[in-house]
Amino acid sequence: MTPPECITWMTVGLAESVAIVALNLCTIIVFTRNRNLRKRSTYLMINLAVTDMLVGGVAVFFLFYWFGVFCNVWRGHLNGHLKDYIETRLPGVFPGMSLINITIIALERAYATFRPFKHRVLKKRVYGLLIVFIWVSTALGTSLNFKYPEGVVDLYFKIALGSFELLIICVSYSSIVIKVRCGAQPKHHGAASRERKLTVTLLIVTVASLLVFLPAITFALLIYSGKFKIPFQVGGRLYCALYVFLFANSLVNPILYAIRMPEYRSTLAALFRKCTVRNRERRV
């Protein structure tokens, strides 16, 4: 690619990385400060925001530094197995963790829909154990990926695992839609109404995340299959665009929360007003 193209991609990547970190940090602050939002049903959403913020940290390295290496703006200083791991596997660690988190959220929403009374008496430690499971499974998978070289078996396992997670998500939300549409729902129960609104919001968030994931996953499958070859010049630009899309998965969630959740919007607006007032006071 030409130097102006490289600078453009690096600028887009850096801006996206900063936006991912900033918006998800705001999400964590909003959910932890607002008592109405800080409840058991949103613990997994807070954990997802933490994961997405870490995605932004990886994106700073990959979308800015590694784009610069790819475009020969500067030279990379990594070699051997570590270089291979960072180039091919690190970008998928936290997005993969996000997918696990979204899968757990889908199961939790299905349980809240089909067993609402039992869901209301769930202990906080259950959510804590789910969050621990997400982190431990990701850490275990990352350590195994770093220790063993990537091969066909490893690739097929990742495809099977990802397909299984997508199946769980689709079945969970499909059953929720059928239950809400066809089942008898309480019309004036405040808690049930809030749970339904939260479920719809998380369904929209999940669909948006999967749509952003789809181009990168499809491209990877076509490349690894060996049946799809593209010119190097086109491949470089497509490579950059797909990674920007892949990391954008962690950018859509806070935007959708702001659109769908009035309490989130009001708390976020109050937070920005306080920051503005403090900045003015410091200047004075």
Buried (B, 14 or more C-beta within 10 A) or exposed (E): BEEEEBBBBBEBBBEBBBBBBEBBBBBBBBBEEBEEBEEBBBBBBBBBBBBBBBBBEBBBBBBBBBBBBBBEEEEEEEEEEEEBBBBEBBBBBBBBBBBBBBBBBBBBBBBBBBEBEEBEEBEEEEBEEBBEEBBEEBEEBBEEBBEEEBEEEBBEEBBEBBEEBBEBBEEBBEBBBEBEEEEEBEEEEEEBEEBBEBBBBBBBBBBBBBEBBEBBBEBBEEBBEEEEEBEEEEEBEBBBBBBBBBBBBBBBBBEBBBEBBEBBBEBBEEBEEEEEEEEEEEEE
